[in-house]
């Protein structure tokens, strides 16, 4: 009887399993003799659930690392830093900016600068196919995962170098453009010399160290600022690349996020380049625009550089604090604005009776929000006839008591002598207003 019961129970269990999808059915270990459930096997998590769990763990660890540095200043978290105004080149905040430091993959700013110059000169094209040789394919560090024998366009390699810091991508470009990386490095040096940047050492296009000769790319933070500023000035379109959150190439089954940790922050960051080696530490060249909708201010693009942080979290905290503080502290003030009148002259002998006086030239400068701006002016007597654009005085502007700009004052319309009838109308108008005030007070 027991044997018959066992066989029937087994058949029922098999029948139930066949009726339902295996994935949704719980599997039980059963003692067929006693008819008792011994153990439940839990369903396995899906790949999506496993990935979500992995991402949650990564996020939690990142937040823990950031918390370790959150109360430290950029001075404590870097070996050198700089914040400067892109347009004027004025340096606003600085630490050790004339010390030569390892620049790691921020070298790729210079490398791609050289590549874009060659494209502009017509020596190569963005559509050129670049053959990937064994030397390029075996390169380590940050990578575009290039394979020997592949052919990849110059345009794709530029994006890979700037977005995911592909060492293989930039070396492939160097060899395609110059025939060898050694010749390409000479072009890099020529470019720095043309920008009047000195105190540097270059050994390759990527910024990777060469342990055989114990050397790597070196530059000052000031030099890196000058290089970055010139790069954006000459090729502002690169910011469309460096602002991309990720690089995706379906044909190559490649997908990686941008290495710039500040792109996700609400700081207006749209570039530019990270770097890391053991000697350099964690580095970041970032640029961001402070958008302004104001009559007396202009948009402000800043370049922020942090060098030598001990970890990704330390670099992130230092770079974010430095840029946030600069955005809050500095503004681009329209000190002299030709569109805003600084005085209105009212004279019954003039036609028109009211004449606005404007600065002739525009002048803007970077100021701290705590700075004090004022001006002094001299306006000559307006003796008609006067022509639009005629100079009628001078204005001098002061920043915290120091003279910063002087320009002429002008009128923007023709001025003639008022007619007798106009003078009489103006006289009666003033009399009427005086009586009106007397009787309505």
C-alpha positions, 0 to 999 in steps of 0.5 A: 500500500505504501508503494502505491501511495508513493507512486501516486504522490509522485505522479500528482507532483509531476502532473502539477509541475507540468500544468504550471510554468516552472519559473512561477512554481515553488519547488518543495522537498517532500517526504513521500512516506510521511506526506510532510514538507521538509524544505522550501527552495527559494526562487532565484532572483532575476538578472535585473534584480541582481543588477539592481542590487549591485547598483544599490551596493555601489551607490551605498559604498560611493555615498560612504566614501563621499561622507568621509571627505564631505567636511574637508576643504579643497585645500585638504583634498588636492595638491593643486587647484585653480578656478579661472574665468574662461573669457578673460583668463583671470585666475580667481582661486589658486593653490600651487598652480606653478608647481609641475605635476603629473597630469595623467589623462588630462593630457588628452585635452592636448592630444585631441587639440592636435588632432582637431588642428590637423582636421582643420588643416585638411590633413586628416578627416573625421571620416577617416578609418583608422586601422587598429594594430596589435600595439594599440589593442594591448594598451591598458588602463581606461579603454575603448576596448579596441581589437586588433584588425578593427577599423574605427573612424577618427570621429569615434576615436575622438569621442572615446578619448574625451568621454571614456578616456580611451588610452587605446583610442588616443594612441590610435589617433596619434599613430594614424596622424603622425605615423608613430606616437613619438612623432605625435608627441613632438607635435604636442610639444609644438602646440604647447610652445605656440600657446606660450606654455612652458615647464612641461614634460611629455612622453606620450599621447595618453598620459600613462606612465612609462615605468621603464624610464620612470617618466610620465606627462607633467605640466603646471596647473596654470599651463593646464588652464591656459591649454584648456581655455585655448582648446575651448576657444578654438573648438567650442563644439567639443563641449557637445561631446564632453557633456554626453552622459555616456558613450554607446556604440551598438555595433561594437557592443560598447556602453560606458558612462562619462568619467566626469563625476560632475556632469550629474550635478546641477552646476551647468557642467558640460566638460571636460576631462578626468585623469588618474595615475599613481603619481598624479592622483585623481585629477579633473578639469571641469568647465561650467556656465553660470547662466544669467538673465539680468540687465547688469550681469552676463553669463559666466563660464568658469574653468575649474581644475583639481589635481592630486586627490587621493580617491575618486570620492575625494576628487568629487568633493573637492571639485564640486566644492570648488566650483559651487563656491566659485559660482556663488562668489563670483559674477560677471558684472556689466560695469559699463553698459551702453544700453543703460542711460547713466543720466537724463538731462532735462532742458526746455531749450532742447528738442527733445526736452529730455536727453539720455546720456549713455556710456560709449563703450561696454566693459564687464569684469569678474567681481565678487558678490561682496564687491562695491562698484561706483562711478563718477561722471562729468557731463558738459552743457548741451548746446544744440545742435548735437548729432547722435553719437556725439561725445558729451562727457566722460565717466570713470568706474571704480571697483572697491575704490580702485579705478578700473575703466573710463569711457566717453559719454554720448547721446544717441539722438540728434538734439536741436534748439527748441522752438518758441512755441515748444518753450511756451508749451513747456512753461505752461505745462510746468505752471499747471503742474505746480498749481495742481500740486498746490491745490491737491496737497 
